[in-house]
Amino acid sequence: MFSRRLFICLTLILTAAAAQAQIQVSLKLTRRLYMAYEPVIATVSITNLTGHDVMFDEIDGQKW
């Protein structure tokens, strides 16, 4: 029983360690320092690595 639980735990840990991100998100700011209440201009890049379309949408009333 203990060895089976140990095997399952090790399998989950190794699987999680090998998991790859499917969506990459990066944020770039135009400057490093800003004054209070000054507008912040940023560029957000989203890269889809899944190989198929990804839809960011509200499903069953739950916002993504």
LINBELZI-V135318 format. One record per residue. PSI is psi in degrees with one decimal (* if undefined). D_LAST is the distance of its C-alpha to the last C-alpha in whole Angstrom. Layout:
BEGIN
psi->[PSI & PSI]
d_last->[D_LAST & D_LAST]
END
This chain:
BEGIN
psi->[-45.2 & -41.5 & -32.6 & -43.6 & -40.7 & -42.8 & -44.7 & -43.5 & -44.5 & -38.9 & -43.8 & -41.1 & -45.4 & -35.7 & -42.3 & -36.8 & -29.7 & -4.7 & 141.6 & 148.4 & 139.3 & -22.1 & 128.0 & 133.9 & 131.2 & 150.7 & 124.4 & 128.2 & 149.8 & -28.0 & 170.4 & -28.2 & 140.0 & 152.0 & 158.9 & 136.7 & 9.3 & 141.2 & 141.7 & 120.5 & 124.0 & 152.1 & 123.9 & 126.3 & 131.0 & 122.6 & 125.9 & 116.4 & 13.0 & -23.1 & -0.6 & 172.1 & 140.8 & 131.2 & 122.2 & 103.3 & 165.0 & 126.5 & 125.3 & 38.8 & 0.8 & 122.6 & 147.0 & *]
d_last->[40 & 39 & 39 & 37 & 34 & 35 & 35 & 31 & 30 & 32 & 30 & 26 & 27 & 28 & 26 & 23 & 25 & 25 & 22 & 21 & 17 & 16 & 14 & 16 & 15 & 18 & 19 & 22 & 24 & 27 & 29 & 29 & 30 & 29 & 31 & 30 & 28 & 28 & 26 & 24 & 23 & 21 & 20 & 17 & 17 & 15 & 17 & 16 & 18 & 18 & 20 & 18 & 16 & 12 & 10 & 6 & 6 & 6 & 8 & 11 & 10 & 6 & 4 & 0]
END
